């Protein structure tokens, strides 16, 4: 198993972690917004809310709790998934 951190790496907002449990199969843990001065590596802000990593292997989403920095990008996750299929 491997954990890939897509957010909350250099700060505390934008929580988004991917647990890869076998090839081409993973679970996303949270999918939150970056807030304040914290940004994603590509500069997430109100105009950049896209999911900037591949989601084709994600089989499930686990939400740890309902704060915007843990759930704020979930609608965008489903939006991008819809565009892919």
N, C-alpha and C positions, 0 to 999 in steps of 0.2 A: 504494500500500500504506500501511496505517496500523497502528501498534502501540498497543494499549490495555492499560494496566497495571491489573490487578485485584488485585495484591498486591506486596509488597516495594517499595513506593513510598516510604514514610517510614521504612523499617527494612529489615532483611535477611531476615526470615522471611515465609512466606506467598507465596513466588514463584508468580506466575500471570500470564501475559502472553498476549494474543491478537493474532495477526498476521492482519489483515483483508487478503486479497489480491484480493478482488472483492466486489461487493455480495452480501450473503447467503452469503458463504463465508469461513471463517477457520480458522486452526490455533491450537490452544491450546498454549502452551509452558509446561509444568509446571502443577501445580495443588496447591500445598502448604499445609500448616497454618501458622497464625500461632502463635507460641510466646512464652512468657514475658510480659513486659509489653507486647509489640507486639500490636496488634489490628487488624482490618480497620476500615474507616470506619464499619461498623455494629456494631462491638464483638464480633468473633469470639472465641469461647472454647470450652471443652469442650462447652458446651450449644448452641453456634451454629456448626455446621459446614456449613451450606448454601452452595450456590453462589448468590451474590446478584447475578448478572448473566445476561442472556439467553444460552442455549447452543444455540439452534436453528440458528445459522449455523456452529457448530463442526463441521468435517468430519473433523478428525484431532487427535490429541494427541501432542506430542513431549515426552519426558522427558529432561532434560539429565543428571541423575544421581539416584540413589535415596537421598536424605535426606528425612526426614519433612517438612521445610519446603519440599520440591519436589514430593512425591508424596502427602502425607497426606490431601488432599481428593479424590483420584481416585475412591475408592468412592462418595463423595457426588455427584460429577459424574455417574456412571453411574446412581445411584439417581434423581436428578432427571430425567435423560434418559428413564429407564424410565417415570416417572410422566407425562411429557409425551406419550408415544406409545402 
